[in-house]
Amino acid sequence: MYGVLSSGSRWLNCLSGAFSELVDNYSTAEEFLRQPDRGAIACAAPSATGLPSHHKALGTQMYEGLFNRNITAAGALLTAAKIAAYQQTNSRDLLETFIFFGDPALELNVSSPEPECETDNECADDDLFCTGDPQCMNGVCGQTGNPCSGDAPVCDEALDRCVECMNDTDCGYAYTCDNNICTAQCTLFIKYKSPVSAKLKKGQEAQPSYFRRRGF
């Protein structure tokens, strides 16, 4: 026997708990419970239609109540979730149509998984330079992440090193990546002007070409 708790609209969907319908012998929720040697230990399902966003709010509150508020009685869990979801959505449908199928006194066994590690030394290395060193965080093994920062923020996995850039996109505007170094693109403009020469008589001062062209 398995219990399924979902906050998505896949299971908390419309009419899955419509036990009074005459078309089928049993509703979907009832079928979940009636499966011999398998199926669900309990089910919360609506007997009518509703909005997926409201159903999601209810499912989220069921998770919150079970794992963060330690409400382990199945019936009390649904009731507390309906009240909390109603305060969020102001939906009477959640209060009136969601039904608990099963034993409301059922105690749900919530246990934390055994920690994978306690120290960094218990974690295996993935042999990749760019993922950093093995790390134990909250009982789960992982890696410390990109070891590169500062003036050399880009990780070169092939050569196990940190560089400034691997390609032009690693550099800023007007810079190119040259041998793993961001280099500014400089353009030199030279404007050439032909020299002007003129013979001057003794004692005559040179005049700007502007005046000479106009006869001043």
C-alpha positions in Angstrom: 0.0 0.0 0.0 1.4 3.4 -1.0 0.6 6.9 -0.1 0.9 9.6 -2.7 0.9 13.3 -1.9 1.0 15.7 -4.8 0.7 19.5 -4.9 0.2 19.7 -8.6 -3.0 19.5 -10.6 -2.2 16.0 -11.9 -3.9 14.3 -8.9 -5.7 17.2 -7.1 -7.9 17.6 -10.2 -11.6 18.2 -10.8 -14.2 15.5 -10.1 -11.7 12.8 -9.1 -13.7 12.5 -5.9 -17.2 12.7 -7.4 -18.5 9.6 -5.6 -22.2 10.5 -6.2 -22.0 10.3 -10.0 -24.1 7.6 -11.5 -22.1 7.1 -14.6 -19.3 5.1 -13.0 -19.6 2.7 -10.1 -16.7 4.3 -8.2 -14.9 7.7 -8.4 -11.2 7.9 -9.2 -10.3 8.4 -5.6 -12.3 5.4 -4.5 -10.5 3.3 -7.2 -7.2 4.4 -5.7 -8.2 2.9 -2.4 -9.9 -0.2 -3.7 -6.9 -1.7 -5.5 -6.1 -5.0 -3.7 -2.5 -5.2 -2.3 -1.6 -1.8 -3.8 -3.1 1.6 -4.4 -3.3 4.5 -2.0 -3.6 4.5 1.8 -5.7 7.6 1.6 -6.8 10.2 -0.9 -8.0 13.8 -0.9 -10.1 14.7 -3.9 -12.8 17.1 -5.0 -16.3 16.0 -5.8 -16.8 19.0 -8.2 -14.9 21.3 -10.5 -12.5 24.0 -9.3 -9.5 26.2 -10.3 -6.1 24.6 -10.7 -4.5 27.5 -8.8 -6.8 26.8 -5.8 -6.0 23.1 -6.0 -2.3 23.9 -6.1 -2.7 26.1 -3.0 -4.3 23.2 -1.1 -1.6 20.8 -2.1 1.1 23.2 -1.0 -0.5 23.6 2.3 -0.7 19.8 2.8 3.0 19.7 2.2 3.6 22.6 4.6 1.4 21.0 7.3 3.0 17.5 7.0 6.7 18.4 6.7 7.0 21.8 8.5 4.1 21.8 11.0 4.3 18.2 11.9 0.5 17.4 11.4 0.7 13.7 10.9 -2.9 12.7 11.3 -4.2 12.4 7.7 -7.7 13.8 8.3 -6.4 16.7 10.5 -3.8 17.4 7.8 -6.5 17.9 5.1 -8.6 20.1 7.4 -5.7 22.3 8.3 -4.7 22.6 4.7 -8.2 23.5 3.6 -8.4 26.3 6.2 -5.0 27.7 5.2 -5.7 27.5 1.5 -9.1 29.2 2.0 -7.3 32.1 3.7 -5.2 32.4 0.6 -7.7 32.0 -2.1 -11.1 32.8 -0.5 -12.4 29.7 -2.3 -15.4 28.0 -0.7 -15.0 25.2 -3.2 -11.9 24.0 -1.4 -13.9 23.8 1.9 -17.1 22.2 0.4 -15.9 19.8 -2.3 -12.6 18.3 -1.2 -13.2 15.1 0.6 -10.9 12.8 2.5 -11.2 9.2 1.4 -9.8 6.7 3.9 -9.3 6.6 7.6 -8.9 10.2 8.9 -7.1 8.9 12.0 -4.4 7.4 9.9 -0.9 8.5 11.2 1.5 9.4 8.4 5.1 8.3 9.1 7.4 11.1 8.2 11.1 10.3 8.5 14.2 12.2 7.4 16.6 10.3 5.1 19.9 9.2 6.5 22.6 11.8 5.8 24.9 10.9 3.0 27.9 12.4 4.7 29.1 14.4 7.7 32.4 15.7 6.6 33.9 16.7 3.2 36.3 13.7 3.4 33.4 11.3 3.0 32.5 12.7 -0.4 34.1 11.4 -3.6 35.7 13.7 -6.1 34.2 13.9 -9.6 37.8 14.4 -11.1 36.7 17.7 -12.8 38.7 20.9 -12.2 35.9 23.3 -12.9 33.4 21.9 -10.4 35.7 22.5 -7.4 36.5 20.3 -4.5 34.2 17.7 -2.8 31.9 19.2 -0.2 29.4 17.9 2.3 26.5 20.3 2.7 23.5 19.5 4.9 24.3 15.8 4.7 24.5 15.7 1.0 27.7 15.3 -1.1 28.4 17.9 -3.8 31.1 20.1 -5.2 32.2 23.6 -4.1 31.6 25.0 -7.6 33.7 27.1 -10.1 37.1 27.7 -8.5 37.9 30.7 -10.7 37.2 34.3 -9.8 38.8 37.8 -9.8 41.1 38.6 -12.7 40.8 35.0 -14.0 37.1 34.1 -13.7 36.9 31.7 -16.6 37.6 28.0 -16.0 39.6 26.0 -18.6 38.7 22.4 -17.9 41.0 21.0 -20.6 44.1 22.5 -19.0 42.9 22.6 -15.4 43.5 26.4 -15.0 41.8 29.7 -14.5 42.1 32.3 -17.3 40.7 35.7 -18.1 38.9 34.5 -21.2 38.3 31.6 -23.5 36.6 33.5 -26.3 35.5 37.1 -27.2 32.2 36.7 -25.4 34.1 36.5 -22.1 35.4 40.0 -22.6 33.6 43.3 -22.5 32.6 45.6 -25.4 35.5 46.6 -27.7 37.7 43.8 -26.3 38.9 40.6 -27.9 40.3 37.4 -26.3 43.9 37.0 -27.4 45.8 34.1 -25.8 43.3 34.0 -22.9 43.7 37.7 -22.2 41.1 40.4 -23.0 42.7 43.0 -25.2 41.3 46.3 -26.2 40.5 46.9 -29.9 42.4 50.1 -30.8 41.9 51.9 -34.2 44.3 54.7 -35.1 43.0 57.4 -37.6 45.6 59.6 -39.3 44.3 62.7 -41.2 46.8 63.9 -43.8 46.9 67.5 -45.0 49.1 68.7 -47.8 51.7 71.3 -46.8 51.3 74.9 -48.1 54.4 76.8 -49.0 54.7 80.5 -50.0 57.6 82.8 -50.8 57.7 85.8 -48.5 59.3 89.1 -49.4 61.7 90.6 -47.0 59.8 92.1 -44.0 56.4 90.5 -45.0 54.6 88.4 -42.4 53.0 85.2 -43.4 49.2 85.4 -43.5 46.8 82.5 -43.0 45.7 80.8 -46.2 42.1 81.9 -45.5 43.1 85.6 -46.0 45.4 84.9 -48.9 42.7 83.1 -50.9 40.4 86.1 -50.5 43.0 88.8 -51.3 43.2 90.3 -47.8 
